């Protein structure tokens, strides 16, 4: 199944397979990410968040559904890997600002 993801969201999932720097470049300079009870402000913090997750866990992320509402896109993904609770479906709530991500909240 092919999902019709907004360009910035599709770029995020492609970058997630590459590097923390690639992921960070998908975000606006002052973007915010919330994940696992932590908040990451700005590209440098987002890059560090992604690099730390990649160093701790090996995983794949498969987008299953996407709902768009104005500037928000909610993507449900199946994550499978060597982390506690695998596999798990997570909701990625993206808020977009033009061609970049302004915020992302990851939740079960």
Protein Blocks (a to p, Z undefined) as FASTA:
>chain_A
ZZdddfklmmmmmmmmmmmklmmmmpcfkbccdeehiacedjklmmmmmmmmmmmpccdd
ddfbdcdehjbccdddddddjdehiacddddddddehjacfbdcddZZ
